[in-house]
Amino acid sequence: MTMAEPIPAPILSPILSVVVPVRNEAPNIAPLVAEISAALATVPHEIVYVNDGSTDDTPAVLRGLMATTPSLRVLEHPRSCGQSAAIVSGVRAARGTWIATLDGDGQNDPADIPALWAFAQGEVAAAGGAIPPLLVAGWRVHRKDTQVKRVSSRLANRIRARLLGDATPDTGCGLKLFPRALFLALPAFDHMHRFLPALVLRQGGRVVSQPVNHRPRLRGVSNYGTLDRLAVGITDLLGVMWLQRRWKRPEPAEVAS
């Protein structure tokens, strides 16, 4: 950028915040930030990266990009606390009314965000301008993962759908869109991001799955692995089942004067 091209001022009132949790994803950061910025060029937005205790060049890359990307904000965990904790930190710090989440490995396509955003805004219009308790979940119809990941994910989705009744074909897709207030009303716990559809339904919300693009990983290696997910999956599943059974949604009616 030359002296004749001043850096634009940061967006003061973003409507949409894109939250990206990352751990050791240095080579994927700059390309993904550029793609997000291009996809949302017409939407007032901010990009919130949460560095979850990375030990590679992730912190340096993020700080360098902040100088040239005014919409980029960066949070840091001094040690890795997990993907869900990073998402929670990002949503809590976000300034947008709506949140979109993306995995930081570049496999989710930011070009899909506008379609999810348009669907959500159509729901807002149908509700007369009110923000509905809605989760728009990405559905990776054609996954570009290893066979082990595809098979384990398919099995996990079937078990979750049967036991939790979340009726969501792909709960593990990192690309999701929802109101910030809805997310903040959900119980926060480790690995909660894998159960967002069930938690939203428990809260009285609605879940809609939309087909999205999925891309192969081009750089780096997975930092939130399959074995990690399997090791805690049963405990998490039982915990969410317990939460579902320990809550009755009240429907309060205001008394007229």
DOTIKE-84882 format. One record per residue (C-alpha): x, y, z. Coordinates in Angstrom, 2 decimals, decimal comma. Layout:
BEGIN
PT	u	v	w
PT	X	Y	Z
...
END
This chain:
BEGIN
PT	u	v	w
PT	0,00	0,00	0,00
PT	1,48	3,38	-1,03
PT	1,28	6,76	0,70
PT	-1,50	7,68	-1,75
PT	-3,59	4,77	-0,51
PT	-4,40	5,42	3,17
PT	-5,66	2,52	5,26
PT	-9,43	2,92	5,69
PT	-10,82	3,44	9,17
PT	-12,05	0,38	11,08
PT	-15,77	-0,42	10,84
PT	-17,37	1,04	13,96
PT	-20,72	-0,75	13,80
PT	-20,41	-4,12	12,09
PT	-23,63	-6,02	11,49
PT	-21,85	-9,33	11,03
PT	-18,86	-10,68	12,95
PT	-16,89	-13,57	11,46
PT	-15,29	-15,58	14,27
PT	-12,36	-17,82	13,32
PT	-10,68	-20,02	15,97
PT	-7,11	-21,02	15,07
PT	-4,26	-23,02	16,49
PT	-1,03	-23,32	14,47
PT	-2,57	-22,25	11,15
PT	-0,02	-19,58	10,11
PT	0,07	-20,38	6,36
PT	-3,73	-20,40	6,08
PT	-4,46	-17,08	7,76
PT	-3,67	-14,48	5,07
PT	-5,49	-16,30	2,24
PT	-8,59	-16,84	4,39
PT	-8,71	-13,25	5,64
PT	-8,52	-12,04	2,03
PT	-11,36	-14,38	1,02
PT	-13,57	-13,28	3,91
PT	-12,99	-9,62	3,11
PT	-13,83	-10,18	-0,56
PT	-16,96	-12,22	0,19
PT	-18,34	-9,59	2,57
PT	-17,26	-6,46	0,71
PT	-20,85	-5,12	0,71
PT	-21,69	-6,13	4,30
PT	-20,50	-4,08	7,31
PT	-18,46	-6,71	9,06
PT	-15,51	-7,48	11,29
PT	-13,23	-10,52	11,36
PT	-12,40	-11,82	14,83
PT	-9,53	-14,30	14,94
PT	-8,95	-16,16	18,20
PT	-5,41	-17,52	18,48
PT	-5,84	-20,56	20,72
PT	-2,34	-20,88	22,16
PT	-0,50	-21,33	18,85
PT	3,18	-22,26	18,95
PT	3,97	-21,46	15,30
PT	4,04	-18,09	13,50
PT	0,28	-17,54	13,87
PT	0,63	-14,58	16,31
PT	3,13	-12,77	14,06
PT	1,05	-13,32	10,92
PT	-2,09	-12,00	12,62
PT	-0,33	-8,90	13,95
PT	1,07	-8,18	10,51
PT	-2,36	-8,45	8,89
PT	-3,93	-6,11	11,45
PT	-1,84	-3,29	9,99
PT	-3,43	-3,69	6,55
PT	-6,86	-5,12	7,37
PT	-8,87	-2,66	9,48
PT	-11,76	-5,10	9,90
PT	-9,46	-7,66	11,58
PT	-9,42	-8,04	15,36
PT	-7,28	-10,58	17,20
PT	-7,74	-12,25	20,57
PT	-5,16	-14,54	22,12
PT	-5,36	-17,42	24,59
PT	-2,01	-17,78	26,39
PT	-2,47	-21,55	26,21
PT	-4,69	-23,79	24,10
PT	-8,16	-24,15	25,60
PT	-9,86	-25,87	22,67
PT	-11,97	-24,88	19,70
PT	-15,18	-24,27	21,64
PT	-13,43	-21,99	24,13
PT	-11,96	-20,02	21,24
PT	-15,38	-19,62	19,64
PT	-16,89	-18,51	22,95
PT	-14,12	-15,92	23,42
PT	-14,66	-14,62	19,89
PT	-18,45	-14,37	20,16
PT	-18,25	-12,61	23,52
PT	-15,84	-10,04	22,09
PT	-17,75	-9,62	18,82
PT	-19,62	-6,38	18,08
PT	-21,93	-7,69	15,37
PT	-25,57	-8,60	15,92
PT	-24,96	-11,73	13,83
PT	-22,09	-14,21	14,02
PT	-20,62	-16,39	11,31
PT	-18,08	-19,01	12,31
PT	-15,43	-20,59	10,09
PT	-12,74	-23,17	10,66
PT	-9,28	-21,66	10,28
PT	-7,86	-24,32	7,98
PT	-9,37	-22,90	4,78
PT	-11,65	-25,87	4,10
PT	-14,81	-23,81	4,69
PT	-15,44	-21,44	1,78
PT	-16,12	-17,81	2,82
PT	-17,94	-17,34	-0,50
PT	-20,82	-19,31	1,09
PT	-21,36	-16,76	3,86
PT	-23,43	-14,31	1,73
PT	-25,98	-17,04	0,91
PT	-26,38	-17,96	4,58
PT	-26,56	-14,25	5,41
PT	-29,23	-13,63	2,76
PT	-31,32	-16,52	4,10
PT	-31,11	-15,17	7,64
PT	-32,07	-11,67	6,54
PT	-35,06	-13,13	4,72
PT	-36,14	-14,69	8,01
PT	-35,72	-11,32	9,75
PT	-37,92	-9,67	7,11
PT	-40,55	-12,40	7,52
PT	-40,54	-11,75	11,26
PT	-41,23	-8,06	10,74
PT	-37,68	-7,00	11,56
PT	-37,33	-9,09	14,71
PT	-34,23	-11,26	15,04
PT	-35,35	-14,89	15,18
PT	-33,59	-17,56	17,30
PT	-32,15	-19,18	14,18
PT	-29,08	-21,28	13,46
PT	-28,15	-21,60	9,78
PT	-25,80	-24,58	9,65
PT	-23,51	-25,39	6,75
PT	-23,90	-28,86	5,24
PT	-20,80	-30,25	3,53
PT	-22,58	-32,38	0,95
PT	-19,35	-33,24	-0,87
PT	-16,64	-33,45	1,78
PT	-12,97	-33,19	0,82
PT	-11,59	-35,07	3,83
PT	-9,87	-38,38	4,40
PT	-11,99	-41,51	4,42
PT	-11,42	-41,89	8,18
PT	-12,83	-38,43	8,83
PT	-15,79	-38,94	6,52
PT	-16,76	-42,28	8,04
PT	-16,33	-41,16	11,66
PT	-18,29	-37,96	11,00
PT	-21,11	-39,85	9,28
PT	-21,38	-42,26	12,20
PT	-21,25	-39,47	14,78
PT	-23,95	-37,49	12,99
PT	-26,26	-40,52	12,90
PT	-25,78	-41,24	16,60
PT	-26,28	-37,59	17,57
PT	-29,40	-37,24	15,42
PT	-30,93	-40,36	16,95
PT	-30,13	-39,58	20,58
PT	-30,51	-35,79	20,55
PT	-33,14	-35,36	17,84
PT	-31,22	-32,45	16,31
PT	-32,22	-33,52	12,76
PT	-29,03	-31,96	11,36
PT	-27,07	-33,83	8,67
PT	-23,71	-32,20	9,41
PT	-23,28	-30,80	12,92
PT	-19,49	-30,76	12,53
PT	-19,34	-28,17	9,75
PT	-17,49	-25,10	11,03
PT	-19,50	-22,73	8,83
PT	-22,52	-21,55	10,81
PT	-24,51	-18,33	11,16
PT	-26,60	-17,26	14,16
PT	-27,56	-14,21	16,26
PT	-24,96	-13,33	18,87
PT	-27,61	-13,06	21,60
PT	-28,82	-16,60	20,87
PT	-25,33	-18,05	21,27
PT	-24,71	-16,17	24,50
PT	-27,90	-17,67	25,97
PT	-26,56	-21,21	25,47
PT	-24,61	-23,13	28,15
PT	-20,87	-22,92	27,48
PT	-18,71	-26,02	27,89
PT	-15,81	-27,78	26,18
PT	-16,74	-29,14	22,73
PT	-20,11	-27,34	22,74
PT	-19,59	-26,23	19,13
PT	-20,28	-29,80	17,98
PT	-23,72	-29,71	19,61
PT	-24,94	-26,25	18,59
PT	-28,04	-27,55	16,72
PT	-29,25	-29,52	19,76
PT	-28,49	-26,61	22,10
PT	-30,34	-24,13	19,88
PT	-33,38	-26,43	19,70
PT	-33,26	-26,78	23,50
PT	-33,35	-22,99	23,69
PT	-36,52	-22,90	21,57
PT	-34,76	-21,88	18,36
PT	-34,86	-23,26	14,84
PT	-32,09	-24,96	12,86
PT	-31,84	-24,85	9,07
PT	-29,12	-26,70	7,14
PT	-27,82	-25,22	3,89
PT	-25,50	-27,01	1,43
PT	-22,06	-25,37	1,30
PT	-18,78	-25,90	-0,51
PT	-16,01	-27,89	1,17
PT	-12,39	-27,74	0,09
PT	-9,32	-29,92	0,69
PT	-6,76	-28,68	3,16
PT	-3,94	-27,12	1,13
PT	-1,54	-26,08	3,90
PT	-0,62	-27,36	7,35
PT	-2,09	-30,24	9,36
PT	-5,20	-30,65	11,46
PT	-4,85	-29,32	15,02
PT	-8,23	-30,44	16,37
PT	-8,06	-34,11	15,42
PT	-10,38	-37,07	14,92
PT	-9,00	-38,99	17,89
PT	-9,54	-35,97	20,14
PT	-13,18	-35,83	19,07
PT	-13,74	-39,55	19,60
PT	-12,12	-39,52	23,04
PT	-14,61	-37,03	24,46
PT	-17,61	-37,67	22,20
PT	-19,54	-40,10	24,40
PT	-19,15	-37,98	27,54
PT	-20,25	-34,85	25,69
PT	-23,22	-36,64	24,14
PT	-24,42	-37,88	27,52
PT	-23,97	-34,39	28,97
PT	-26,10	-32,76	26,27
PT	-28,77	-35,45	26,71
PT	-28,79	-34,57	30,42
PT	-29,15	-30,87	29,60
PT	-32,11	-31,59	27,33
PT	-33,91	-33,47	30,07
PT	-33,18	-30,90	32,80
PT	-34,87	-27,93	31,14
PT	-38,48	-27,09	30,42
PT	-38,98	-24,07	28,17
PT	-41,43	-21,70	29,85
PT	-43,81	-19,60	27,77
PT	-44,47	-16,56	29,96
PT	-47,48	-14,35	29,26
PT	-47,47	-10,78	30,43
PT	-50,42	-9,80	32,63
PT	-52,38	-6,87	31,25
PT	-52,95	-3,93	33,56
END
